Every structure is written in C-alpha cells, then in structure tokens.
C-alpha cells in the first residue's frame, strides 16, 4: 500500500470514527466545555492522529538533539549525561543571612546559586539612600558595595559553583563586584560560570525596574557582551527573560514571541556596535516561565528552541551552531501560586517543573508553597528543592531524550506555538524592532489584554483555580512565614558607613572621575566599573555618575 493510500484510508477511518462513535457519545453526554483551547487560544481537537503531522519534515522540524534546529534539545545526551542545574532563587535581608541560606541550599543538594536583590539594589540606590527607606533587604539581599558581595559569598568557592544574578539596570556593576570578589578569593575570572539577567527591555514593559533611558542601557549591555567575550568566556552575559513578561499576563505564545523579539534587539545592537555575532551569541541565555497548561508549556520550550535557531542562522547569519542553540533557565509560575490553601502550590509547582524538564530546560527554580504570602521559609524551600530531586532521581523521565517527541498532539502544539509566535515577531519587526514596539505601547497593550481576558475567565468560572473560585474552604491555618526584621536595615547601613570610613577616599574619587570621563566618551565601561568597586565605591555612587551622564528614564518621555 502506498503512503497516499494509507493516508486516505486513515482520513476515511478517522471521519467514520468522528461522525459515528465519537459523534454518538457527544450526543448522549455533552462535553464539559463548548470549546477547548490552550491559554494562548490554540484550539484543542478531541483527538490527534498522524494526519495532524503528515506534512512535517522530520529533519527540518525535529532533527536530533544537539543539532539544528535543536527542537529536541541543545545537548546530544541531555539528562542522560548531566541533569539540569537545580538553582533555587534566594536572597533576603543582609548578606550574612543570604549567605547562610545559600550554604543551607548547597548542603541540601542544590547545584547552583541564584541571587535575588532587594529593590534599592535593583534601582541603583545605596541602602542609606532616603529612597531606600523601608525596602532594604525586603524582597532580596541588599548589596551596596564590594564589602557586601564579599560577605554574600563567604566560604563559597566561586570557581566551583555557577551563580545567576537577577539584576538588570545595574547588572554590569554587580558583575564587576562578582569579578572583584572572585579575584579576592584567588579565582581567575576566566573560570567563572553563571549568568547576569541584564535584560532591560522587559523592564520597560513588565517590571518597571529601570534606571537609564534605553539607548545608554543598551550600551551597557553591549559593553558586557564585548568584555565577557574576551575575559569571562564561561559567563552568560544576558538572560533574555520571558518570565516576567508571562508574570505580567502574557500567554505562552506571547512569552516566546516577545522574549525572542527582545533577544533579536540585543543581537542587532551588538552587531551594530561592531561585534562578531559568533563572538557573543553563544553566551546568550534565556529565562522562561512554566505554567499549568502542561502540554502547551512543553511545546512552548520546543518551539522557542527551533524558532531561535532559525532566527540566528537565517536573519543574523550566525555560523557557529552554538550561536543557534537556545539555552534556558526555567522558574515555575509565581503568578499561579495562591494564598488560599498554600499547600496546593506544591502540586502546581510539581506539574510546572515536570513540564520544564520534559521541555528540556538547562536549569530550574521551583517556587515554594508559601511565596504567595511571603519570602519562603527553609522548610518550604526544602520541599521545593526535593520536588526537583524526586523528578530527577525517581520519575525516570530523564532516561530518554525528548520523551514526548512524536506525540501527534505535542508536535501539533509545537508547530502552532511557533507559527503564532512568528506572526508576532514579524509584526514587531515590521514596526522597526522590539524597542519601537515597546515605545509605541504595542507589547504592553497585548500583555494587558491577555491578562484581562484571563482574569475575566476566572471571574466567570470559565477557568477553575482550585481553592480560589472552586473547592474553597472557610477557615485555613496559614503556615509560619518568614519575616525580615527591621534590624536588617540598621545592620546594612552600619556596614555601609564602616566601608565609607575605612576606604581610600582619594582612590574612590579618582575611579569615579575616570568612570565619568569614560561614560561621556563612549568607552567600554566594564573595566572602569571593576576599578570603582575595587576601590569600594558604592553602587549608589557609581549609578549616580551614570545618572548624571545618561539621565534617567521617565515613562511617557519617549525612548
């Protein structure tokens, strides 16, 4: 029998089943919903067969792990060779407290560090700045100078661990502190491994933690690309983040589209500055969310890999296969956690973590059950880490590469996510790229509309959230939650005052003066940042120089 005859026979048999067996069943008992769709609006059919992937070219669409188009994974052996990095996001209070939490997590089997910084640090203010009042150490660790960084990583060998830092506007300065801290440990920066998020574009649409206008912000990012390509070859110079875009209300498709569009903007800026695409692109990484729509999330990760590979090879003419490979960290969905019945969050996180693993993530953070209430307690963090370890060592889903490949449903969803994301990217490119799409409000409007639709679905009970609009209980005993003491701010400010008393003020003044001159002249600022932090100039002082030279971004003033 020819392939054409087999296809026609299958089409006929499927039509008979749908009109007969399935049709009669639906007539007798109506389905739960009039229409089934993913959170991105992709319609879900009752059944998928080879007919849904009949035109798929295997080598073009799937290929093999470690090879273009990387749909099935970026490493040839994936988890058969090495498990993903278990990187629990942590940071609160003083550097001492966070250092203790880091060492606790490493003792529990965590394999990488991930630093959360407080709001003053994210916005480039010292802990004693009036604008920092009441926020020091509250949502992350307070870092005002190299002295704080030294305490943060005390007794943690930086040549042995991989560190991710969720920092954006002042990312280059925090990286400079990390480099200086490593050198004080006797560690050659060339062996440092880790990531700075360094993704400013998503701040303008999803988080709002920006300092400078876009153009100088983009320059700072390109400076890190250029510096690290020569001096920190193992360091990921940017983690283009879809996580916060998704947290703001984007769909899975929008998360892929807007994240990759931002990634393209960074590549364009670096190439325009004269960098060889293959000199920096292999160290670009990504950061995605994982939500509850299990199969759509898996398809999302697979589609993102394939789409980025094609973008880098065809649009940017990258020649190095490592430049095509999309490597990503995943964090389970913070916005999916509920304050009601918080133990339910353990189940949500498990589903999301499994989707990330089956989607081929390179590192993973699992949220804690109490994060909708406060910073996570040690008990909750341990459960979150154990969730990853049980998936890794007990589920055996890691024993084969891309185990859901070939599923008619998963392959169809992967194609649909890619198709719809490409439509968004093409529309953004027609506007002139991500910066222009941010400037005219397009991306923000799309995210807000998606968030509004999702919330209305919950309010109309079209989308069930267990414990919120269904299966509720009248009284709950809330778990013990972690609270950051007000004494944290006092201790942090005292260390900052001590640093200022004991440092060489002339050296600080000279280093800041050199930085100002370099910023005005357009030099790569990374070497100047390193000299400033080594002199114990503070984060606020360094950002103050940049504010004077670059100005501050104000929404509505244009980009």
N, C-alpha and C positions, 0 to 999 in steps of 0.2 A: 504494500500500500504506500503511495506517495505521501509526502508531507502535506501537500494540498488536500488530498483526500482525507487524511487523518484530521486536519483542521476542520474541514466541512462536516465530518462525522461528529466531531466534538461540539461544533456550533449547533448542530441539529439536536444532539442529545441534551445539551445544556438548555436549549429552548424548550424542549419537551419537559424537562425536569422543572423549569421555572414556571411554565404555564400549568403543569399538572400537579406534581407532588407539592411543590412549594406554594403554588397558587391556591390550592385547596386548603393547605394548612393555614395560610394567612386569612383566608375567608372564614375559616372556623374560629380562629383566635387571632385577633388583630395584634400587630407588633406593638412593642412598648412605646414607640415614637413614630410620628408620621414621617420623619426624616432622620437619618443617621449621618453625622458629619464629625470630622475632627474639629479641634479648636481653631484651626486655620480655615475652616469652611470647606475642606475637601470631603466630597460626598463619599460615603462608605456603602458599597453594594453588599447585598446579603451573602454573596459567595464570590470567591475569586478562583479562576482556573487558568490553565496555560494560555487561554485566549487573551488574557489581560497583559501578557508579556510576550505575545507571539512575534512582535516586530523588534524585540530587543536584541541588539548585537552584543553578545556576551563580552567580547574583548573590549569593545568601545565603552560599554556601560559598567561592567563589573571588573574584568581583568583579574589580577591576582594580588594578594597582599604584598605591600612593599613596592608595587609598581603602579605606574599611571593606569587608570585615573584614581587609584587609591580608595575606591569605594569600599573595598573590603578590609582596609586597614593600612596604616602607614609603615608598619614593620612587617617583614616577611614571616616572623613567627608569632607576632602579637603576644598574648599572655602565656603561650606555651614556653616562651623564652624568659620573659620577665613580666611580673604583674604591674599594673598601674601604680603610680606613686600615691600612697594614702596620705593626703595633705590636708589636715584639719585646720581650718581658718581660726586663728586665735589672736587675742590681743585685748587687754583692758588694763586700766589703772596705770601703775608705774611700770617701768622697765623691769624691776625686780619681780613683780607679780607675774608679768607675762613670761619672763624667763623661767619661772617656776612651772607655769602651765606648759611651756614648750618641753621642758625636761620630763614632765609627767607624761605628756603625749608620746614622746620618744620611748619612754620606758614601757608604754602600753603597746608599742609596735608600730607607731606611725613612722612613715618612711621619708617624709619631707615636711618642711615648715611653711606656714602661710601666715603672714603678718597683717593684722588689722590695725590701722592707725586711728587715733581719735580725730574729731573734726578740726580742731585747731591745726594739727599737723597736716591734714589733707588740704587745708586752705592756706598753709604757709605762715601761720602765726606761732609765736613762742607761747609757752604755757602761761607766762605772766602778762601777756597782752590783754588789755581790757576786753577785747572781743572774744577772748577765750574763757572768760569767767563762767563757771558752772558747767563747762563742757570738757574739762581736762580729764582724760582717761575714761570717759563715759562709754564710748562706742568702739574704743580701740586703745592701743597703747600711746602714751604721749612721748614724742621724740622731738626735742628742741635742739640738741647738739650731738656731736660725736660721743660725748660722755654717756648720753642715754643709750646710744647704739652699742657702746661697749658693754654696758650692763645687760642690755637685752640679749646679747649673745655670749654672755659669760659662761665659760665651761662647755660651750657648744662649738665643736671644731668645724669651721666654715669650709674646710676642704673636704669634709665628709658628708655634709648634708646639702640638700637642694632647698633653696629658700625662695618663696614667692612673696612679693610685697604688693599689696593692693593700694597703690598710690598713683596719682595721675598728674595733677598740675605741677607739684614739686618733685616728680619722680626722679629726675636727673640728680637732684640734690640728695635725696635719700639713697640713691645708688652710690653716689660719691661717698656718703657716710659708710655704707656697707663695704666699699672697697678699702677705705681707710681703716675700718675696723679689722678687716681680714689681714691687712698688712701689719697691724699691730700684733696679730696672732702669729705672724711669720708666714702667712699664706700668700702664695703668688696669685694675683688676681686672675691669671690665665686659667687657673683650675677651678675658679668659682662657677657654680652652676645654680641656675634659678631664673627668676622672671621678675621684671617690674611691669605692672599693668600698663602705665604710660599711655593710656588711651584717652585723649582729651575730647575727641569728637563726641563720644557718647555722653560726656558730662553736659554738653550743651543741650542735649535732648532728653536725657533720662535721669540724671542725678543732680546736676547743678553745682558740683564742687569744682568750679573752675577758678582761675585767678586772672590769667592774662588773656588778651584777645587771641583769636585763632591763629593768625599768622606767626607771631612770636612763639606761641605754644607749639605749632607745627615745627618751627625751627629747633626748639629744644628736643623734640622727638627725633628729628633727623640727626642732631648732634649726638644723641645716644647711639643711634644706628652706626654712625661713622666711627665713633670712639670704640664701641664694643667690638666692631668687626675687626679692629686692629689689636685690641688689648684684652677683651673678655670673650674669647671665641666660643665658650660654652654657655654664655649667658643669653637668655631670651630677652631681646630689647623691647618688646612690646607684647602685650596680651590683649588682642583686639576683643573687646568684651560685648558679647550679646547678652550676657547675664542680666545686666542692669536694664537693658532695653526690654527684655522679657519681664523683669520685675515691674517695669513701668506700665505693662499692659499689652505688650506686643504679642502677636500669635507666633507659633513656631516658624511659619514661613517668613514672617516679618523679621524675626530674630536672625534667621540666616541671611536674608537679603540686606538688612541694614548693617549688620556686622561686616559682611563681606564688602559692601559698598564703602564702609569706613576703611577697611583694610586696603582697598584699592587706592583710596585717597592718600594713605600713608606711603604706599609704594610709589605713587606718582610724585609726591613731594620729595622723596629721597632721590628718585631718578632725576628729577628736575634740578636737584642740588648737585648733580654730577656723580652720584654713587652708582656703581655697577649693581644691577638688580641681584645678581647671584652672589654678591658680596654680603648682602644683608638679609635677603629674603629667607634663607634657611633658618634664621633665628626669630622669625615672626611666629608667634603662637596665638592661640585663640582661647576664649573663655566662654563656655556656653552654660545655659540653664538646663535643668531636667525637670519636667513637669509630669503630671499623672497620666496623660494620654500615651500609654506605654508604646504602642507601635508607631505612632507619629513621631515620638521622640527618637526612637531608634532610626527611623527613616530620615529624620532631620540631620542626624550626625553623618549618616552615609551620603546624603545629598550634598551637604556642605563640603565634604572632602572632595567629591567629584567636581563640584562647581568651582572650587578654588583652584584645583589642579588645572582645569581648562582655562580659567582666567589668567593664571600666571604663565601658562605656556603659550596661549594664543594672543592675549591682549598685551602682555608685558615682555613677551619673547624671552622668558627665562629659560636657560639651557640646562641648569643643574636640577636633576629630579628632586633634590631636597628642597628646592625653591617651590616646587609644585605641591609638596606634601603638607596638608593642613594638620598640625598637631594641636591638641586642645585639652584644656582642663575643664572639668565639669563641677558645678555645685548644684546640689538639689534645690528645689524651688522654695525660696524663703516666703514668697507671697502665697504659696499654697498651704502654709502652716496655719493652724487655727489656735486661738487662745482657749477656745472651748474644747474640752476633752483632749488635753495636750498629748496624752499617750497615743492617741490615734495618729499623731505625726510620725511615730516610729514606723508605722505601716506605710504611710505615704512616702517617707524617705527611702524605705526599702525598695518600693516599686521604682522610684526615680533612679536610685543608684543602680539597680539591675538594668534599667534602660540604658544608662550611661555606659555600663560595662559591655552590654550586648551591642552598643553603638560604637565601641572601640576607643573609649577615652584614654588619654595618657596619664591623667591624674584626676583625683576625685576628692571632693569635700562632701561629707554627709552632714546635713543640718541636725541640730539637736532638738529633742521634743519640746523644750521649753523656750525656744528662740522667739516665739510669738509673744512671749511675756517679758523676757529679759535676756541678758547675756547668759550663755549656757553654764550650768553647774558642772563640776567634774564628773558626777555620776552620769549626767546626760551626754556629755562629750564621749565618755567611755562607751555608752550604748551605741552612739553614732559611729564610732570607730569600729566597734565589734560588728556592726551591720556590714561594713565593707569586708572585714576579715572573714565573716561567715560566707558571704558571696564568693570571696576569693578561694577559700580553702575547703568549703563544704558543698557548695552547689554544683561544682564541676562544670559550670557553664564556660569556664576558661580553657577547657581541654581541647577545643577545636576553634579555628579562626572563623569569625563571622558566622555563627551557627544559624542565623535566621536567613542568610542569603538563599535565594531560590524560592522563598515563600512568595507565592503569587501576590498576596496582599502586601507584604513588605516591599517587594520590588515595585509594585504599582505605586505605593505611597512615596517611595524614594523618588521615582520619576516625577510624581505630581509636585512634591515639595521643591524639587529642582526647577521644574517648569515655572511654577508660580513665583519662586524667588528670583529667577532670571527675568521675569516680567518686571518686577520691582526694580531690579538693578538696571535694566535697560532704561526704565523711566527716569531713574536718578541720574544716569549717565547723560541722558538727553537734556537734563536740566543744567548740566555742567559739572556733575560730581556731587559727592556727599556734602561738602561744605556749602555749596549753593542750595542743596535740598534742605539742609539744616537752616540756612539763612532765611529761606522763604517759608519756613514753617511746615514744609510738607511732611517730613518724617514725624515730627511731634504730633501733627494732626492725625496721621494714620494710627499712631500708637494710642492716642487718646480715644479715637473712635472704637478701636478694638477693645480697650479697657471698658468703655461704656457698654458695649454690646455684651461683654462677658458678665458684667455686674447685673445688667438687666435680666440676663438669663437666670442668674441665681435668684434674683428677687421674684421672678415669675415661676420659680421652682422648675424651670426647664433644665436646669443644671443642679444636681444634688451635691451638696457639700455635707458630708456626714458630721453630725454634731452641731451644724450651723442652721441649715434650713430643713433638716430631717434627722430623725433618730437623736433628738436632743434630750437632755436630762435637766431637771430643775435645779439640783444642787450638785456642786462639784467641789472636791477638795483640791485646791491648786498645789502643785509641787513647790518645794522650797526653791526659791530663785536667788540668783547671785545679785548682790547689790554692791556698787562701787562706793566706797566711803569718801566722804568729803575730805578726809585727811590726805587722800591721794594728791589733790591739787596742791596742798601745802607742801608735801614732801617733794613734789616735782618742781615747784617754784624755788624751794630752798636749794636743790641741786643746781638749778639754772643760775641762781645767784652765786653759788660757790664757783661754778665754771667761769663766770664773768670776773670774779675776784682773782682767780688764780692764773688765768691765761695771760699771754703776752699781748697787751692791747695794741702795741705798735705793729706787731705781726698781723693782727686781725685787721687793723686799718689798712695796711698795705695790700693784703689779699683782697679785701672788698673793693679797694680802689682799682686794682688790676682787673677784677671782675667787671666793674662798671665800664672801664675802657674797652674791654673785650666785647661786652654786650652792645655797646654803641658802635663798635667797628665790625660786628658780624662774625667774629671768630667762633670756632667751636668752643663752647663754654665748659665742657666736661672737665678738662684739666684745671680750669680756674675754680670750679666747684670743689674739686678734690683738695686744692691748696687751701681754700677757705675753711673747709670742715676740719682739716688737719690743724689749722690754727685755732680751732674751736670757735669760729664764727658761728652764730646760731642760725637756725632755719629762718627765723623771722628777719634777721639782719640780711641774709642772702636774698630772700624774697623781696625785702624792702628795696634793695638795689635794683632788682628786676622790675618791680612795680614802677620805680622812678623812670626806668629806661623804656619799658614796654607799655606801661599803662595797665589798667585793669579793665576787664570786660564787664560791660553792663548790658543786660538783656534789653533788646529793643534799639540798641545803638548801631546795629549792623555788624556784619562780620567781615 
